[in-house]
Amino acid sequence: MVGFKALDEIGQPDPRQASFQRLDHKNGGMRPIELKDLHDAIAPICLNGNAPKCVIAAFNKARNLLLYAWFVYDFGMPAMLQSHATLELALREKFKIEGITLNGRPGLSWFLKQAVERKWIQDGDFPHIVHNAERRREWMEEWPFGKTPEPFDPTATEYCEILCSSLPKIRNHLAHGSSMLQPPGNIILDLEICANIIDRLFPKMD
């Protein structure tokens, strides 16, 4: 059971962080992760488009929560919840900017489905999906087994539709009380996905 940290323990890493290791490219083998590793993984995940200031501030809350999970491992889940809340905020702001009137108070699931239908987001907007498709093509060309790899369609929405279902379920599960824990890598990917969507909603101005 997680307890309240004593004053002299505040700056110490959560013992559960010692469970994670990474490849030591300098000396070979594996080494325990350090705070710098976590910071280096989170720092590049920022909003690079033209999102409103309120959205940027909300997204940075999620980034900081995940960073401080180094000291309190459980902060990772509030970080994930905050990233989903920021995504919904961004979608609401997008509708406001587009001058689209909302009936009632729709939730994240409805907003995401609308974003897909309006072609605001497509599978090609997610770098990890594009990368995976390229790796799969290379693998099938090397080991074809009589199959010709299908070209990746960046305008497809198969992955987007999965997100329309999965992200709201996770957000609702966390928002209504949950003991679920996720490793840092999963939460980092979640941050990346939310950042990808928000950047597409508010693309960088030329």
N, C-alpha and C positions, 0 to 999 in steps of 0.2 A: 504494500500500500504506500502511496506517495504521501509524505508528510510535509509540513511547513518547514522551510529551510531556516536553520539557525543563522544568526547574524554573521558569524564567522565562516559560514559555508556559502554565502551568496555568490561569491566570485568563483566557486569551484564548479567544474563541469558535472552534469548529471552522470552518475556512474553508468547508466545505460548507453551513453555515447561510446564507452569503451568496447562495446560489442561490434563496432563497425571499423573496418580496415580498408585501406586502399593500396594500390600498387605503388611501390617506391621506385620511380623511374631512375633515380640517382644511384641507389645502392642495390637495386634488385630486391625481390621478395616483397613482403607486405609490411605495412606499418599502421599503427592506430591513426584514425583521423584526428585532426586538430581543428581548433576554432577557425584558423585561417582557411582550411579546406572548405568548411561550411560557408564562410563569408565569400570565398572565391566562387562558389557555386551559385550563390544567391545574387551577388552584385550584378552580373550581366542581365539578370531577368528584370528588366525595367520596361516602362512604357515608352516606346520610341515614336509614337504617332502624335496626334494632336488632341489627346484626351483632355476633358475639362480638369481644372485644378482639383476639384473635389474628388474626382476619380483617381487621380495620381496620388493624392494624400491617402485615400482609403487603401490603395494598392500597397503603398509603402508601409502601412500598418501591418499588412500580411507579411511583407518581407522582414520587417523587424521582429515580429512574433516568431517567425521561423528561425531567425538568427539567434534569438534568446532561448530557443529550445536547446541550445548547447548547454545552458545552465539548468533548464527545467524541461526535460524531454517532452512532457505533456503539452507544452506550448505549441507543438507542431500541429495539433488538431484545431485549436483556435485560429492558427495561421491559415489552415485550409478553409475553415468556415469563413474567415475574413476575405479570402480570395474569391469565394463564391458570392459573398455579399457585395463585393466590389464589382464583380461581373454583372450582377443584377442592377446595381446602381448605374453602371456604364450603359446598359441596354435602355434603362429608363431615360437617361440623358440623351441617348441617340434618338429615341422617339420624340422627345421634347424638341430637339434641334430640328428634326425633320417635320415638325408641326403635325404629328400624328396624334389624334385624340384617343385616349385610352378609356375603355368602358370598365368601370370598377377598378380593382387593384389586382391585375394579373401577376402571376408569380414567375419565377425563373424559367420553368419549363415552357410556358407560353411564349415568353420573350425569345428564348433560344429557337423555338420552332419558327417564330416569325422571322428571325434573323436568317434562317436557312431558306425559308420561302422567298424572302426578298433578295436572296443571293448576296447578303452582306458577308456571309462566311461560306467558304467551300473547303474541300479537303486539301487543296493545294496551299492553303494558308497556314498549315501546320508543318513546320520544318521536320519534325520527327517522323511524320507520316510520309513525307516526300523522301526522306532518307531511307526509311524502311522499304519503301517501294523500289528504290534504286538498288538496295542490297538484295532484295528478292529477285529482281531482274538479273543481276549479275550472277546470283547463285543458280538460277534456272538456265542461264546460258552456259554455265560451266558444267552443270549436271542436268541436262534437259529432260531425260527420261521420256523422250518423245513428245514433250510439251513445248509450245512456243509461248514465252512470257507475254502477257497482255500489257500493253502500254498503260502507264499510269495516267489517269484523267484528272487533272487538277481541278476541274469544274464539278467533279462528282461530289456527292454529299453523304456518302455512306458513313464515313467517320463522324461527320457533323451530327447525323441522326442518332448515332450512339451517344454522343455527348448530350444531346437533348434529353435523353433518358437517364444517363448515369450521373451527370453533375447535379441535377435537382434532387435525386435520391440521396446522394451523399450529403448535400447541404441540409436537407430535411432531417436526415438521421443525426447529424451533428447538432443541429439547432434545437432538437427536442430532447436532448440529453443522451449521451452515449459514452461508453467506456472504450470505444474503438481507438486504437493507436495505429499509426502508419509510420514506416521508416522514413527518414529524411528524403531519400531519393524519390519516393512516391509523391511527397508533398512538393518537392522541387518541380517535378513534372507537372503537377497540378497548377503551380504558379505559372509555368511556361505556357500551358494551354490557355489559361485565363488571359495572360498578357497577349498571346497571339490573337485571341478573339477581340480584345479591346483595341488593339492596334489596327485591326481591320475595320472596326466600327468607326474609328477616328484616324484615318490615314494621315501620314505626314504631309504637310502642305509643301508643294514645290516652290 
